Amino acid sequence: MSGKDEALTGLWTPPANGSGLRAASNKWDEAIERVVIESFKVAYGGGIVTIDKGSTYYEDVKGRVLIGWHGTYNPPRDMAGYSAIEKD
């Protein structure tokens, strides 16, 4: 990709610069489990998903937050309600 970060599209389109929102991802196979230290907001599908302090969430290898159908994140879920990530 010529050295640039891969830009995700559709529901996972990155937020505008300076918005204060974190970027979302659908890179399910890269899931890294995290626990929130301080609440934050993620741009997803033209809206905002709030990830609350103390919640478990998942990131891809570039630090983008994995957000599933209807803003699900613990775990992110597919349209049928199943987890989009594989846990060990």
Buried (B, 14 or more C-beta within 10 A) or exposed (E): EEEEEEEBEEBBBBBEEEEEBBBBBBBBEBBEBBEBEEEBBBBBBEEEBEBEEEEEBBBBEEEBBBBBBEBBBBBBBEEEEEBBBEEE
